[in-house]
């Protein structure tokens, strides 16, 4: 299974973006984490079936109601065996 690494820019800190990502990832049965970066972006990493990761990516591009997503930089890699979902 692949690993999705998404760097999300825009108004994504202080608007519940990481909690939104956690809710969506758990609904899809994926694993990973979300973390605020010092430059104002949010890094979201998820592992699971590619079809589910693509659905998750669409959610990330939309974001929660208060967010304004300006762009999502996506990288694909091999899974590392993450379990659960963590918010840092």
C-alpha positions, 0 to 999 in steps of 0.5 A: 500500500502507498503512503501519501505525504501532503503539504497543505498551504493557505489558512490551515492553522488555527481552523481545525484542519488537523482535527478535520484530517483526523476525522476523515482519515479514521472514516476511511480506515487509514493511518498516519498523522497531521502536524503544523509546520513552522512556515504555516503549512500543515503536513498530513501523512496517510497510509492505506489503499490508493483508492482511499488515499485519493478520496482522502486527498480530495478532502484535504484539498477542500478542508474544513469550513473555516480553512482556505486551502490554497494548494496541496503539494503531494508526494507518494512513497512506500508505506512504513507501517503506521498504525492509528492517526496522530495529531501533533 
